Amino acid sequence: MNQIHQSTIPPGMLMRIIEGKQTLISNYGKLLHLLSNRQDVEMISRIHMNEAEHLKMLIALYVKLFCDQPTLSGVGDSQIYSYFSGIKDIITSELNMSVSYSSIIFSDSDADVRHVFAQVLTDDIRHTTRLNFMYTQSIEMRMAQLIQE
C-alpha cells in the first residue's frame, strides 16, 4: 500500500541539503589527506562513511517524496588547505546544516522526513562534538610545542 506523503519540504531545499552533504563528504576526504595521527584518521574515516550514508538516505527521501531522481551537480572546489582551517570549515558547515535539519524536524508533518532528519541531525551533532575535541586537542598540543620553544 502506497503511503501519501504530506511533506512540506520544497524540492529545492532538499536539493541544497543534498549538495551540502556532497560538499561535506568531499571536505572530509580532503581532511583525511592532511591527517597523520592514526586515531584522527580512523575517526574522520568513520565520519566520512557516515556522511556517505546520510547522502544515500537524503537521496532516497528525495526519490520517495518527489518520485524523481535528484540531479546531482559536481562538488565545488573547497578551501581546505590546512588541518586547522579544514576542521573549522567542516564544523561551521555541519552546524549551519544542523539549523536547517532542526527547522525541518519541527515544521514538517511527514514522519519519514522527520525520522531521516532526526537521524542525520543526531549524527551530525556527534560529528561536531568529535571534531571540536580533535580541534581542541590539536590546539593544546600546538600550544605545548610553542611553550617549549
Secondary structure, 3 states (H helix, E strand, C coil): CCCCCCCCCCHHHHHHHHHHHHHHHHHHHHHHCCCCCHHHHHHHHHHHHHHHHHHHHHHHHHHHHHCCCCCCCCCCCCCCCCHHHHHHHHHHHHHHHHHHHHHHHHHCCCHHHHHHHHHHHHHHHHHHHHHHHHHHHHHHHHHHHHHHC
